[in-house]
Amino acid sequence: MIWLAVLLALASALTVGLSTSLQHRAAHEAPAEIGSVGLIAHLLQRPWWWVGQALGFLALIFHATALAFGPLALVQPIAIMGMVFAPPIRAAMSRRWLPRDEAVAVVATFAGLIAFLIATAPEESVVEPGAGITTIVAALVVLSAVLVGVAGRVADSGLRGTLLGCAAGLLFGSVAVCLKIVTSGLSSDGLGAVLATATPYAVVAMGLAGIGINQLAYRSARLSASMPALNIVNVLVALVIGYLVFEEAPRHTPAALLVEVAAAVVIGWGLVRLARLEEAAESEAEDVSVG
């Protein structure tokens, strides 16, 4: 049921956008003079921050369920669109119109995604991943660790943020792959059999590691250095493994490939543009609060 997978992936992206917007608003309203520990204590007392956390968990459920009904190569590109939905959600929460530049970036990115998915039209696979998928995921985890190590030795903050974003993207893409395996196992073998494997615990470990690396990226460099890299690598991991391991065959005619490349460029531009606009908005807000 491809249509159900699309709806659930969209629900996941929308929920992520709402979750991050609520958390962003709660953090933005915190007193400027408090430190990191004080910020955490402040957020723990904000009901809407807790709502944001609950929505984040709900988004994960939507995402996992979408993977149970549709191909990885279809679900993952849609599910990462939370960054695209967040700006209009924040604008609605602030009771203002979305600025023109952000609106253009949002529409362009979403249009690029639709064109990309229509052009690729990935098919759901009945192929069960073999033991080789464990090796592939392990290799991605090792590569992520290597990127984190290299980033720690890089002086340039922009490059460091990009490397950390790529490292987090490798882990989040691997999480999606493992979620696909878990949901497939639940439908065929049941919860007990799935919990007897290492896969669900790998999902938790990689997810927590990805979140930690992402926070390092936020602290190390501007958002536009890490966030687009994270999302692009996340999707690339899902696409490549979906195509090669799960045999989710995309269209590969010359016309389809041309549209796919053009759409990917538009999506990449939109993600970078949204990250830069987010930086500018946060910088302006900080200037106003200081002034």
CORJOBEL-V71815 format. One record per pair of residues at least 6 apart in sequence whose C-alpha atoms are under 6 Angstrom apart, sorted by sequence separation. I is the first residue (numbers start at 0). J is the second residue. If there is no record, write none. Layout:
# CORJOBEL-V71815
i=I j=J
i=I j=J
This chain:
# CORJOBEL-V71815
i=153 j=159
i=241 j=247
i=242 j=248
i=90 j=97
i=150 j=159
i=87 j=97
i=150 j=162
i=146 j=162
i=147 j=163
i=146 j=166
i=83 j=105
i=25 j=48
i=143 j=166
i=22 j=48
i=174 j=202
i=22 j=51
i=21 j=51
i=18 j=51
i=170 j=205
i=18 j=54
i=18 j=55
i=170 j=209
i=15 j=55
i=167 j=209
i=15 j=58
i=227 j=270
i=14 j=58
i=227 j=271
i=167 j=212
i=167 j=213
i=11 j=58
i=223 j=271
i=11 j=61
i=11 j=62
i=223 j=274
i=222 j=274
i=223 j=275
i=70 j=123
i=163 j=216
i=7 j=61
i=8 j=62
i=69 j=123
i=160 j=216
i=8 j=65
i=7 j=65
i=160 j=219
i=160 j=220
i=4 j=65
i=164 j=225
i=168 j=229
i=172 j=233
i=171 j=233
i=157 j=220
i=161 j=224
i=165 j=228
i=4 j=68
i=156 j=220
i=160 j=224
i=161 j=225
i=164 j=228
i=165 j=229
i=168 j=232
i=169 j=233
i=172 j=236
i=4 j=69
i=16 j=81
i=160 j=225
i=164 j=229
i=168 j=233
i=172 j=237
i=8 j=74
i=12 j=78
i=15 j=81
i=11 j=78
i=157 j=224
i=161 j=228
i=165 j=232
i=0 j=68
i=1 j=69
i=12 j=80
i=13 j=81
i=16 j=84
i=8 j=77
i=12 j=81
i=16 j=85
i=20 j=89
i=8 j=78
i=66 j=179
i=63 j=178
i=67 j=182
i=126 j=245
i=124 j=245
i=124 j=246
i=124 j=247
i=123 j=247
i=122 j=247
i=121 j=247
i=122 j=248
i=121 j=248
i=121 j=249
i=120 j=249
i=119 j=249
i=119 j=250
i=118 j=255
i=115 j=259
i=115 j=262
i=111 j=262
i=111 j=265
i=111 j=266
i=76 j=234
i=108 j=266
i=108 j=269
i=72 j=237
i=104 j=269
i=72 j=238
i=72 j=241
i=71 j=241
